[in-house]
Amino acid sequence: MRNMPIFNVPLTELRERTSIKWRRFEPDVLPMFVAEMDAHIAPPIRERLERALRMGDTGYPELPIYQEAMADYANWQWGWDLDPADATLVTDVVTGMRDALEAVSSPGDAVVINPPIYPPFRGISHDRRLVEVPMVAGRLDLEGLEEAFRTQRPAAYLLCSPHNPDGTIHTRQELETVARLADAYQVAVISDEIHAPLAGARHVPYLDVDGASNAVIVISASKSFNLAALKAGLVIGDSGIRNRLRPMVSDGASYFGVLAHSAALTDGREWLAEASAEITGNKEFFAERLRATLPQLEHTPSEGTYLAWVDCAPLGLANPGQHFHRIGRVRFNFGAEFAPETASFVRVNLATSHDIIEEAVRRMAASIGAVEE
Ligand SMILES: Cc1ncc(COP(=O)(O)O)c(C=O)c1O
């Protein structure tokens, strides 16, 4: 068993990193925006990569180990009977979402999204016609979805499950309704489930719900194990859709990505359980610090993901994210990145230490003069 917390990497060490999180903004800014974890890589993943490096095993992937590892994981975690042959290797989740969208729609076709939403959902749909069915009180608006399906006749629906930014975990009942509507109006469902492993048993894979057809899941171990540098993802499901994926769709995944994601899903389960428990604690700690320091803000921890979605409207700031950056020297994602209507929100990355969370809230409060500098 582990005796050290996972999210305990000191700030001085983190500042030596050169990824987006640590190099995009000024060095005095505390970065809590992009979804990178402030953790060391899980030991089984590091050992697998180190073994390959020692052997000079740095070529191309051949064996379907990632597909097999995902099927075994899905069966173990969700009781979902997935055939590895139903999974196609892709570059990563965003690219896989775009690949799947191209397979089911043409430029100009309508595509449904649920804002506030992870910004690349708009980017990958840039040449499609976006139909927006906003989340209502943090849940899918199933009536709005039916209305959009009926009146806009979309080719595709981009589901985010769990939802980013608010961390909503969709229930089986909600997903069954989605499946019924998608079938009735012949809409292809493309479900981004990159945050699913961290959500654990609470997550329901879209393809495991009754009536789900004409659908693919795009998934990877990347968010749950912090593997964005090690590219590999899977498009799982309908063979009709997967057969229409562009030629060479699998060539973007790297061999190290395949090795890392497979090791994560097979041998990283204990690490993930520990990481997930720490994140639950971090969310509670963050909520408690907000209550103590900025009681004007009402915040309930999110269900899934390691993100907090905080409405800062009570502070009366025109652009709270920008204010916290410029004045407080702490950087979150801005609410307007996810929907113009959520400009009063910030998205806070809580895959970090209590020290950093405490300092972030202190900086927020100091920036509005609520605590001493
Ligand atoms: C919902 C969602 N999809 C996709 C990604 C990125 O996935 P990838 O790096 O595999 O493209 C993220 C990253 O935060 C995400 O939150």
PDBQT file of the ligand as one rigid body, heavy atoms in Angstrom, charges set to zero:
ROOT
HETATM    1  C1  LIG A 401     -13.926  15.987 -22.144  1.00  0.00    +0.000 C 
HETATM    2  C2  LIG A 401     -12.510  15.942 -22.642  1.00  0.00    +0.000 A 
HETATM    3  N1  LIG A 401     -12.242  15.353 -23.817  1.00  0.00    +0.000 NA
HETATM    4  C3  LIG A 401     -10.983  15.283 -24.310  1.00  0.00    +0.000 A 
HETATM    5  C4  LIG A 401      -9.915  15.823 -23.619  1.00  0.00    +0.000 A 
HETATM    6  C5  LIG A 401      -8.521  15.767 -24.204  1.00  0.00    +0.000 C 
HETATM    7  O1  LIG A 401      -8.217  14.474 -24.604  1.00  0.00    +0.000 OA
HETATM    8  P1  LIG A 401      -6.963  14.140 -25.497  1.00  0.00    +0.000 P 
HETATM    9  O2  LIG A 401      -5.776  14.799 -24.872  1.00  0.00    +0.000 OA
HETATM   10  O3  LIG A 401      -6.904  12.665 -25.503  1.00  0.00    +0.000 OA
HETATM   11  O4  LIG A 401      -7.271  14.697 -26.852  1.00  0.00    +0.000 OA
HETATM   12  C6  LIG A 401     -10.143  16.450 -22.394  1.00  0.00    +0.000 A 
HETATM   13  C7  LIG A 401      -9.035  17.077 -21.676  1.00  0.00    +0.000 C 
HETATM   14  O5  LIG A 401      -9.161  17.705 -20.685  1.00  0.00    +0.000 OA
HETATM   15  C8  LIG A 401     -11.478  16.506 -21.892  1.00  0.00    +0.000 A 
HETATM   16  O6  LIG A 401     -11.740  17.086 -20.715  1.00  0.00    +0.000 OA
ENDROOT
TORSDOF 0
